[in-house]
Amino acid sequence: MGREAPNPALQPERPKQDIWAAYLDGRPAKRLAEGHSPAVSPKGNMVAFIRETQVYFVSPDGGDPVKTFEARGVAELGWSPDGSALSFVSNRGDHSFVGVYRVATKTLSYLNPTTDRDGFPSWSPDGKDIAYIRIPASIRAFAFGPERSGEPWSIWTTDFTSGKSRCVFRAKSGV
């Protein structure tokens, strides 16, 4: 019998949070929107943030937030160096994906999706690759008793243009 997905109605409600802009030119701070986990684009012309399971964009000068996309368990927003794409993690409970939203085409894609836990995406300085940590799905998920060693985690990279992924480092078993 598999693990059931958490019931959103039984989850504790996240306290309401606001996104604020603080200006360096002497203007007073301004409330931009309700949400959390803001990520300012490299050019400073857009703020991405999360509200519930949806990602919004808003100008740092204010205005109405625009709903951009929705993904389960969205977290860890990060802009590409040129601001053309936004990486994120979609946590699905027993596994997670690294995803990319392309701003110009308004498209979503997931990098090398598996049943493992992928997270901590980081763009290369030239924006051509994304590195991320992969923790394998436990093969002993239902074992009883203490565990003395862990599954080997790894670092993966995905070429942003081609979508090809490769493992660049794998920890030794038990580390």
N, C-alpha and C positions, 0 to 999 in steps of 0.2 A: 504494500500500500504506500503510495507516494505522499510527499508532503503537500498539504493543501496551501493554496495561495492565501495570504493574509486578508482578512475581511476589513475593507477600509472603514466600515462603520465601527469596528472595534479598536481601531488605531487611535492613539492619543492625538488630539487636534493640535496642529502646529500653531504657536502663538502668532498673531498678526505682526508682520514686520513691514517697514517702509524702506524704500530706496530713496536716498537723498543725494543731491549734487552739492558739493562744496566748491565754490569758485575761488580762484586765486587772484582775481582782479578786483576784489573788494565787494562784489555783489553778495547779498545775503544768500545763505544756503536755501535750497529749494527742494521740496518733496516732489519726486518724480512719479512714484507709483507704489502700490502695495505689492510686496514680493520679497524674495531673498536671493542670495548668491549672485550679486551683480558682477558682470564682467564688462569692462570698458574696452571698446574696440581700439586697435593700435593707433588709428587716426584721431581718436577721441570724439568721433561724431555719432557714436551709437553705444547704448548700454543694453546688454542682454541680461535678462534676469528670469527667475523661475517664480511662477505663481501656481500652486497645486502641481499638476502634471504638465503644465504648459510653459513654453518659453516665449517671452515677449521681447520686443525691441522698443526702446524709447530714446528720444533725443536727449542729450544731457542738458539742453536748454529748456526741456519740458515738452508738453504736448501730450496727446493721447497715446498710450502704449498700444502697439500692434501685436496681436497674437501671431506668432511665427510658425510654431509646430507644437505637437503634443507627443510625449513619449512616456511610457511607464517608468516610474522611479528616476526621473531625470535629475542629474547632478553633475558637478565638476565641469562647468562651462569654461571653454578656453578658445580664444580667437586665434586664427592663423595669423602669421606675421603681417600679411598684407590686408587683413580684414575681410577677405573674400569668403571665409568659411568659419564655422563655429563647431568645435568638437564638444562632446558631452558623453556622459556615461548613462546608460539606461539599465537600472538595477531591476532585475526580474524576480527577486526573491532568492532563488537557489542558483542563479547565474546572472551575469551582466555582460552587456555589450558596450563597445566604444562606437559612437556614431558621429557622423559629420553632416552638418546642414550647410549646403552651398547657398549663399545669399542671393546671387544673381539668378540662378535657375530655380530657387525655392525647392530644392530636392534634398531628401534624406538618404543616407546610405550607412550601412553598418560595416565595420572593419573586421573581416575574418571571423564572423560570428560562430560561436560554439556553445557548449553547455558549461564552459568554464567561467571563472570570474575575471573579467577584464576591467581595468581601471587605471587611473592616474595618467590620462593621455597628455602628451607633451609634444608640441610642434618643433620641428627642426628650425633653425634660424632662417633658412631659405624657404620654408613652408612646403617643401617637397615631400617630407616624410612626417609620420606621426609615430612616436614610440609610446608603448603602454606596457603595463605589468599584467601578466596572466597567471592566475592561481588556478590550478586544475581542479575540476570537480572531484570531490573526495570519493575514492573507491571504497572507503570504509565508513560511509555516512551513517550506517545503522549498526556499527560495531559497538559493543558494550565494553566499558572499561577505559583506562587511560591510554593515551597515545604517546609514544616516546619519540616519534619522528613525524615529520610533516611531508606532504607531497611537494615535489620540487617545483618552485615557481620559476617564471621565465620572463625575459624582456623580449618583446616583439616590436617590429617596425612594419609599417604599411606605407608603400609608395602612394601618395595622395592622387597622382595622375592615373596610374595603371590599376591601383587597387590590390597589387600583389603584396602579400605579407610574408615575413620570414622571421624565424627565431634567431636573435643575435646573442642571447645568453640564456643558459639554463643552470639553475642552482643544483648542487648535488642533493640527492635524496637524503632527507632527514635534517636539512639545514633550515 
